[in-house]
Amino acid sequence: MEELLEERSRELCFESQRRIDLIRFNKFSEALEKLDKNLGRWNANVPELQANWASNKIWFPVPQPQRDLNINLVQNPGY
């Protein structure tokens, strides 16, 4: 599984799939914790990301207009 995730991170690095893969395999928090903030300009925001991270932020909030249209939708935890 690790090999697959690493391969996909290289092959799909600019296609915005990494976050989804990490969430699918329950590795998002682990990957965020492993980021090195000393790797130059690409990781300039790592300290902020790590400081503001909470496990409920894996999922995005359900937009209010969508919840207004469908009363059965519930907001994701933490929003």
C-alpha positions as CSV (number, residue, x, y, z in Angstrom):
1,M,0.0,0.0,0.0
2,E,2.9,2.4,0.9
3,E,4.5,1.7,-2.5
4,L,1.2,2.5,-4.3
5,L,0.8,5.8,-2.4
6,E,4.3,6.9,-3.1
7,E,4.0,6.0,-6.8
8,R,0.8,8.0,-7.1
9,S,2.3,10.9,-5.3
10,R,4.9,11.2,-8.0
11,E,2.7,10.4,-11.0
12,L,-0.2,12.6,-10.0
13,C,1.6,15.3,-8.0
14,F,0.1,18.2,-10.0
15,E,-3.4,16.7,-10.4
16,S,-4.7,17.4,-6.9
17,Q,-5.2,13.7,-6.1
18,R,-2.8,13.4,-3.2
19,R,-5.1,14.7,-0.5
20,I,-7.9,12.3,-1.6
21,D,-5.5,9.3,-1.6
22,L,-4.2,10.1,1.8
23,I,-7.8,10.5,3.2
24,R,-8.8,7.2,1.5
25,F,-6.0,5.3,3.2
26,N,-6.3,7.1,6.5
27,K,-2.8,8.6,6.2
28,F,-3.6,12.3,5.9
29,S,-2.7,13.3,9.5
30,E,0.4,11.2,9.5
31,A,1.6,12.8,6.2
32,L,1.0,16.3,7.5
33,E,3.0,15.5,10.7
34,K,5.9,14.2,8.7
35,L,6.3,17.4,6.5
36,D,9.6,19.1,7.0
37,K,9.3,22.9,7.5
38,N,13.0,23.4,6.6
39,L,12.8,22.4,2.9
40,G,12.7,25.9,1.4
41,R,10.0,27.9,-0.2
42,W,7.7,24.9,-1.1
43,N,7.1,24.2,2.6
44,A,6.9,27.8,3.9
45,N,3.4,27.2,5.2
46,V,4.0,23.9,6.9
47,P,4.2,25.3,10.5
48,E,0.8,27.0,10.0
49,L,-0.7,23.9,8.5
50,Q,0.5,21.7,11.4
51,A,-0.6,24.2,14.0
52,N,-4.1,24.6,12.6
53,W,-4.7,20.9,11.9
54,A,-7.6,19.1,13.5
55,S,-8.9,15.6,12.5
56,N,-12.3,17.0,11.7
57,K,-10.8,19.1,8.9
58,I,-10.4,16.1,6.7
59,W,-13.8,16.7,5.3
60,F,-15.0,20.1,3.9
61,P,-18.1,21.8,5.3
62,V,-21.3,21.2,3.5
63,P,-22.3,24.5,1.9
64,Q,-25.3,26.2,3.5
65,P,-27.2,26.6,0.2
66,Q,-27.1,22.8,-0.3
67,R,-28.3,22.2,3.2
68,D,-31.1,24.7,2.6
69,L,-32.2,22.7,-0.5
70,N,-32.1,19.3,1.2
71,I,-33.1,19.3,4.9
72,N,-31.7,15.7,5.2
73,L,-28.2,16.9,4.8
74,V,-26.2,17.4,8.0
75,Q,-23.1,19.5,8.5
76,N,-19.8,17.6,8.8
77,P,-18.5,17.5,12.4
78,G,-16.6,20.6,13.6
79,Y,-18.2,23.1,11.2
